[in-house]
Amino acid sequence: MADANPRGLPTCVVLTFTDELTRRQGHLAVTGFPAALGAPAVPVLGHRGRGVDVPRDRLAGWRGGPVR
């Protein structure tokens, strides 16, 4: 994050294992991530296919060079 944002690179935080965190009675304030990190945050359950479309769509919408 610290390296990507000053360079103006497209950045999106993908949060995984949120189901496991919930199972263990943990909590993340996902809505606070964009303000704290300066990038959108998306919870994803990859093994169930939930939320995967959001970062995929964001990547498809970014222009101006390769996303690394």
VMD Tcl script that builds the backbone (N, CA, C; Angstrom):
set m [mol new atoms 204]
animate dup $m
set s [atomselect $m all]
$s set {name element resname resid chain x y z} {
  {N N MET 1 A 0.818 -1.179 0.000}
  {CA C MET 1 A 0.000 0.000 0.000}
  {C C MET 1 A 0.869 1.252 0.000}
  {N N ALA 2 A 1.840 1.290 0.872}
  {CA C ALA 2 A 2.677 2.489 0.971}
  {C C ALA 2 A 3.420 2.744 -0.328}
  {N N ASP 3 A 3.723 1.706 -1.069}
  {CA C ASP 3 A 4.446 1.849 -2.320}
  {C C ASP 3 A 3.506 2.140 -3.498}
  {N N ALA 4 A 2.325 1.582 -3.474}
  {CA C ALA 4 A 1.405 1.705 -4.602}
  {C C ALA 4 A 0.716 3.068 -4.663}
  {N N ASN 5 A 0.222 3.560 -3.557}
  {CA C ASN 5 A -0.547 4.800 -3.572}
  {C C ASN 5 A 0.247 6.027 -4.006}
  {N N PRO 6 A 1.455 6.273 -3.503}
  {CA C PRO 6 A 2.185 7.459 -3.962}
  {C C PRO 6 A 2.519 7.414 -5.449}
  {N N ARG 7 A 2.599 6.242 -6.012}
  {CA C ARG 7 A 2.899 6.104 -7.439}
  {C C ARG 7 A 1.646 6.221 -8.300}
  {N N GLY 8 A 0.500 6.300 -7.660}
  {CA C GLY 8 A -0.742 6.414 -8.405}
  {C C GLY 8 A -1.194 5.115 -9.033}
  {N N LEU 9 A -0.675 3.999 -8.546}
  {CA C LEU 9 A -1.072 2.695 -9.084}
  {C C LEU 9 A -2.454 2.322 -8.568}
  {N N PRO 10 A -3.257 1.674 -9.387}
  {CA C PRO 10 A -4.562 1.211 -8.924}
  {C C PRO 10 A -4.372 0.251 -7.749}
  {N N THR 11 A -5.130 0.475 -6.708}
  {CA C THR 11 A -4.967 -0.329 -5.501}
  {C C THR 11 A -6.333 -0.716 -4.955}
  {N N CYS 12 A -6.465 -1.966 -4.585}
  {CA C CYS 12 A -7.676 -2.462 -3.948}
  {C C CYS 12 A -7.242 -3.516 -2.935}
  {N N VAL 13 A -7.699 -3.371 -1.716}
  {CA C VAL 13 A -7.372 -4.332 -0.662}
  {C C VAL 13 A -8.414 -5.440 -0.703}
  {N N VAL 14 A -7.951 -6.673 -0.899}
  {CA C VAL 14 A -8.841 -7.824 -0.928}
  {C C VAL 14 A -8.674 -8.576 0.381}
  {N N LEU 15 A -9.732 -8.609 1.152}
  {CA C LEU 15 A -9.709 -9.254 2.464}
  {C C LEU 15 A -10.209 -10.688 2.343}
  {N N THR 16 A -9.359 -11.631 2.688}
  {CA C THR 16 A -9.731 -13.037 2.617}
  {C C THR 16 A -9.866 -13.614 4.019}
  {N N PHE 17 A -10.416 -14.779 4.107}
  {CA C PHE 17 A -10.608 -15.504 5.368}
  {C C PHE 17 A -11.512 -14.757 6.347}
  {N N THR 18 A -12.368 -13.873 5.822}
  {CA C THR 18 A -13.286 -13.162 6.711}
  {C C THR 18 A -14.315 -14.111 7.317}
  {N N ASP 19 A -14.618 -15.201 6.627}
  {CA C ASP 19 A -15.531 -16.197 7.187}
  {C C ASP 19 A -14.903 -16.862 8.407}
  {N N GLU 20 A -13.617 -17.111 8.326}
  {CA C GLU 20 A -12.909 -17.715 9.459}
  {C C GLU 20 A -12.844 -16.738 10.638}
  {N N LEU 21 A -12.638 -15.488 10.345}
  {CA C LEU 21 A -12.617 -14.471 11.394}
  {C C LEU 21 A -13.964 -14.407 12.101}
  {N N THR 22 A -15.044 -14.429 11.327}
  {CA C THR 22 A -16.383 -14.407 11.911}
  {C C THR 22 A -16.633 -15.661 12.743}
  {N N ARG 23 A -16.186 -16.804 12.222}
  {CA C ARG 23 A -16.365 -18.063 12.956}
  {C C ARG 23 A -15.679 -18.010 14.316}
  {N N ARG 24 A -14.579 -17.298 14.382}
  {CA C ARG 24 A -13.827 -17.172 15.637}
  {C C ARG 24 A -14.267 -15.952 16.452}
  {N N GLN 25 A -15.410 -15.396 16.065}
  {CA C GLN 25 A -16.027 -14.257 16.740}
  {C C GLN 25 A -15.191 -12.987 16.648}
  {N N GLY 26 A -14.453 -12.860 15.569}
  {CA C GLY 26 A -13.695 -11.643 15.317}
  {C C GLY 26 A -14.500 -10.695 14.458}
  {N N HIS 27 A -13.991 -9.487 14.273}
  {CA C HIS 27 A -14.705 -8.486 13.492}
  {C C HIS 27 A -13.720 -7.521 12.844}
  {N N LEU 28 A -13.990 -7.164 11.615}
  {CA C LEU 28 A -13.246 -6.119 10.908}
  {C C LEU 28 A -14.224 -5.039 10.493}
  {N N ALA 29 A -13.859 -3.804 10.703}
  {CA C ALA 29 A -14.684 -2.691 10.245}
  {C C ALA 29 A -14.285 -2.382 8.801}
  {N N VAL 30 A -14.765 -3.196 7.881}
  {CA C VAL 30 A -14.390 -3.094 6.473}
  {C C VAL 30 A -14.722 -1.714 5.920}
  {N N THR 31 A -15.799 -1.119 6.368}
  {CA C THR 31 A -16.189 0.196 5.863}
  {C C THR 31 A -15.183 1.277 6.231}
  {N N GLY 32 A -14.358 1.038 7.244}
  {CA C GLY 32 A -13.346 2.015 7.639}
  {C C GLY 32 A -12.033 1.889 6.884}
  {N N PHE 33 A -11.846 0.804 6.161}
  {CA C PHE 33 A -10.586 0.580 5.448}
  {C C PHE 33 A -10.274 1.654 4.406}
  {N N PRO 34 A -11.225 2.046 3.552}
  {CA C PRO 34 A -10.888 3.045 2.534}
  {C C PRO 34 A -10.337 4.347 3.123}
  {N N ALA 35 A -10.933 4.835 4.171}
  {CA C ALA 35 A -10.452 6.073 4.787}
  {C C ALA 35 A -9.087 5.864 5.441}
  {N N ALA 36 A -8.910 4.721 6.075}
  {CA C ALA 36 A -7.650 4.455 6.776}
  {C C ALA 36 A -6.497 4.163 5.817}
  {N N LEU 37 A -6.785 3.471 4.718}
  {CA C LEU 37 A -5.727 3.036 3.819}
  {C C LEU 37 A -5.657 3.816 2.509}
  {N N GLY 38 A -6.700 4.563 2.213}
  {CA C GLY 38 A -6.721 5.311 0.972}
  {C C GLY 38 A -6.984 4.450 -0.249}
  {N N ALA 39 A -7.615 3.308 -0.044}
  {CA C ALA 39 A -7.939 2.400 -1.146}
  {C C ALA 39 A -9.201 1.629 -0.765}
  {N N PRO 40 A -9.982 1.241 -1.759}
  {CA C PRO 40 A -11.172 0.450 -1.447}
  {C C PRO 40 A -10.783 -0.915 -0.880}
  {N N ALA 41 A -11.654 -1.453 -0.049}
  {CA C ALA 41 A -11.435 -2.777 0.531}
  {C C ALA 41 A -12.638 -3.656 0.224}
  {N N VAL 42 A -12.364 -4.898 -0.144}
  {CA C VAL 42 A -13.414 -5.820 -0.549}
  {C C VAL 42 A -13.232 -7.150 0.176}
  {N N PRO 43 A -14.227 -7.571 0.974}
  {CA C PRO 43 A -14.145 -8.909 1.562}
  {C C PRO 43 A -14.486 -9.959 0.501}
  {N N VAL 44 A -13.701 -11.026 0.451}
  {CA C VAL 44 A -13.866 -12.067 -0.561}
  {C C VAL 44 A -13.804 -13.446 0.106}
  {N N LEU 45 A -14.709 -14.308 -0.309}
  {CA C LEU 45 A -14.647 -15.721 0.075}
  {C C LEU 45 A -14.382 -16.489 -1.211}
  {N N GLY 46 A -13.125 -16.582 -1.574}
  {CA C GLY 46 A -12.735 -17.161 -2.849}
  {C C GLY 46 A -13.202 -18.583 -3.049}
  {N N HIS 47 A -13.110 -19.403 -2.009}
  {CA C HIS 47 A -13.496 -20.805 -2.154}
  {C C HIS 47 A -14.996 -20.977 -2.372}
  {N N ARG 48 A -15.770 -19.951 -2.064}
  {CA C ARG 48 A -17.209 -19.992 -2.294}
  {C C ARG 48 A -17.632 -19.075 -3.451}
  {N N GLY 49 A -16.667 -18.332 -3.977}
  {CA C GLY 49 A -16.959 -17.444 -5.097}
  {C C GLY 49 A -17.686 -16.173 -4.709}
  {N N ARG 50 A -17.744 -15.871 -3.430}
  {CA C ARG 50 A -18.458 -14.682 -2.966}
  {C C ARG 50 A -17.537 -13.469 -2.961}
  {N N GLY 51 A -18.010 -12.407 -3.575}
  {CA C GLY 51 A -17.259 -11.162 -3.584}
  {C C GLY 51 A -16.166 -11.088 -4.625}
  {N N VAL 52 A -15.893 -12.174 -5.309}
  {CA C VAL 52 A -14.799 -12.229 -6.285}
  {C C VAL 52 A -15.066 -11.295 -7.465}
  {N N ASP 53 A -16.319 -11.098 -7.803}
  {CA C ASP 53 A -16.653 -10.248 -8.938}
  {C C ASP 53 A -16.294 -8.781 -8.703}
  {N N VAL 54 A -16.301 -8.335 -7.462}
  {CA C VAL 54 A -16.025 -6.918 -7.181}
  {C C VAL 54 A -14.581 -6.545 -7.544}
  {N N PRO 55 A -13.548 -7.230 -7.006}
  {CA C PRO 55 A -12.189 -6.854 -7.432}
  {C C PRO 55 A -11.942 -7.154 -8.917}
  {N N ARG 56 A -12.571 -8.194 -9.439}
  {CA C ARG 56 A -12.427 -8.509 -10.866}
  {C C ARG 56 A -12.956 -7.362 -11.715}
  {N N ASP 57 A -14.115 -6.828 -11.353}
  {CA C ASP 57 A -14.695 -5.704 -12.086}
  {C C ASP 57 A -13.853 -4.439 -11.936}
  {N N ARG 58 A -13.302 -4.221 -10.748}
  {CA C ARG 58 A -12.442 -3.050 -10.537}
  {C C ARG 58 A -11.194 -3.152 -11.413}
  {N N LEU 59 A -10.598 -4.320 -11.459}
  {CA C LEU 59 A -9.411 -4.514 -12.297}
  {C C LEU 59 A -9.731 -4.279 -13.769}
  {N N ALA 60 A -10.875 -4.768 -14.200}
  {CA C ALA 60 A -11.267 -4.607 -15.600}
  {C C ALA 60 A -11.515 -3.144 -15.934}
  {N N GLY 61 A -11.930 -2.361 -14.951}
  {CA C GLY 61 A -12.247 -0.961 -15.182}
  {C C GLY 61 A -11.053 -0.022 -15.128}
  {N N TRP 62 A -9.926 -0.475 -14.606}
  {CA C TRP 62 A -8.753 0.388 -14.506}
  {C C TRP 62 A -8.055 0.485 -15.852}
  {N N ARG 63 A -7.641 1.677 -16.184}
  {CA C ARG 63 A -6.943 1.924 -17.443}
  {C C ARG 63 A -5.596 2.572 -17.136}
  {N N GLY 64 A -4.766 2.629 -18.145}
  {CA C GLY 64 A -3.515 3.378 -17.998}
  {C C GLY 64 A -2.298 2.523 -17.734}
  {N N GLY 65 A -2.344 1.269 -18.053}
  {CA C GLY 65 A -1.159 0.439 -17.879}
  {C C GLY 65 A -1.460 -0.847 -17.165}
  {N N PRO 66 A -0.485 -1.692 -17.098}
  {CA C PRO 66 A -0.693 -3.010 -16.478}
  {C C PRO 66 A -0.879 -2.892 -14.977}
  {N N VAL 67 A -1.687 -3.760 -14.456}
  {CA C VAL 67 A -1.874 -3.857 -13.006}
  {C C VAL 67 A -0.931 -4.937 -12.514}
  {N N ARG 68 A -0.086 -4.586 -11.583}
  {CA C ARG 68 A 0.901 -5.544 -11.068}
  {C C ARG 68 A 0.475 -6.081 -9.732}
}
mol reanalyze $m
mol bondsrecalc $m
mol representation Tube
mol addrep $m
